[in-house]
Structures are given as C-alpha cells and as structure tokens.
Amino acid sequence: MTKPKTRKSASASKALAPKPAAKSETKPEKKADTLVAMLRRDSGAALTEITGATGWLPHSARAMLTGLRKKGFTLDKTRVDGVTRYAITAEPVA
C-alpha cells in the first residue's frame, strides 16, 4: 500500500523560497526614459539606435514616438545620409 501524498503547508514553502533581493535606492531606468534621453541629444536617434537600446521591434519604437507626440513632445524627423533621425525639439509644458 502506498502512502498518500501530503501537501506542504504555505509556511513551509515560504521558508524554502529564496528571499527577494534588497531594493536599491534608485529606480531602474525605464525604456521610455532611455528613448527620451536619446532623442534629447543634438544628433537625435535613428530607429536602429532606438531598437538596439530598448530591444523593441521597429513598429513598437515608432508607436512610442507617436505616444511621445501625444504627451506633448515636439519631434523633428530629418533624413541624414539616407537614415531617418528623430529628435525632440520642444518639451511638453508642465
């Protein structure tokens, strides 16, 4: 005859679970913050630079640019050596 399986109590499983790492003093930088920092540069940012820094697909990066426009940022789009570059020309009024 086999012994029936018993469930571990919640307190026992909590004791075995690894403790979460201590929270750092600073928040991790969001991808949107990275994008805004890139667009604030004098040279702006190309789509390939944005996708490389954030890990987004091109259509997601373009959607984020549209989202920034809707938040009040004014973006400039220029073509340099066949590459489209985006840059912030005006910030939203707080």
C-alpha positions in Angstrom: 0.0 0.0 0.0 1.4 3.4 -1.0 1.4 6.4 1.3 -0.9 9.3 0.2 1.0 12.4 -0.8 0.7 15.3 1.6 0.7 18.9 0.7 3.3 21.2 2.1 2.0 24.0 4.2 2.2 27.5 2.9 4.6 28.4 5.7 6.9 25.6 4.8 7.1 26.6 1.1 7.7 30.2 2.1 10.7 29.1 4.3 12.2 27.3 1.3 11.6 30.2 -1.2 14.6 32.5 -1.9 14.4 35.9 -0.3 13.9 38.8 -2.7 16.9 41.0 -3.2 17.1 44.2 -1.3 15.5 47.1 -3.1 18.1 49.6 -4.5 17.9 53.3 -3.6 17.3 54.3 -7.3 14.6 53.1 -9.6 15.7 51.3 -12.7 15.6 53.4 -15.8 12.6 52.8 -18.0 12.9 52.2 -21.7 10.8 55.3 -22.3 13.3 57.3 -20.3 16.1 55.9 -22.4 14.3 56.9 -25.5 13.7 60.4 -24.4 17.4 60.8 -23.4 18.4 59.5 -26.8 16.1 62.0 -28.6 17.4 64.9 -26.5 20.9 64.5 -28.0 21.9 67.1 -30.6 22.1 64.4 -33.2 18.8 62.7 -32.1 18.5 59.0 -32.7 17.9 56.7 -35.7 15.4 53.9 -35.5 18.1 51.3 -35.4 19.7 53.0 -32.4 16.4 53.1 -30.6 15.6 49.4 -31.3 19.1 48.4 -30.2 19.0 50.3 -27.0 15.5 49.3 -26.0 15.0 45.8 -27.5 11.8 47.0 -29.2 10.8 46.0 -32.7 10.7 48.9 -35.2 6.9 49.1 -35.1 7.0 49.4 -31.3 9.6 52.1 -31.4 7.5 54.1 -33.9 4.4 53.6 -31.7 6.4 55.0 -28.7 7.4 58.0 -30.8 3.7 58.6 -31.5 3.0 58.3 -27.8 5.6 61.0 -27.0 3.9 63.3 -29.5 0.6 62.7 -27.9 2.1 63.6 -24.5 3.1 67.0 -25.9 6.7 66.4 -27.1 7.5 68.0 -30.5 9.6 65.7 -32.6 11.7 66.6 -35.6 12.3 64.0 -38.3 15.2 64.5 -40.6 16.9 62.4 -43.2 20.8 62.2 -42.9 22.7 60.1 -45.4 19.5 58.1 -46.2 18.8 57.4 -42.5 15.8 58.9 -40.7 16.7 60.5 -37.4 14.3 61.7 -34.7 15.0 64.4 -32.2 13.0 66.3 -29.5 12.7 70.0 -30.4 10.2 71.0 -27.7 9.2 69.5 -24.3 5.6 69.4 -23.1 4.6 72.4 -20.9 4.1 71.2 -17.3 
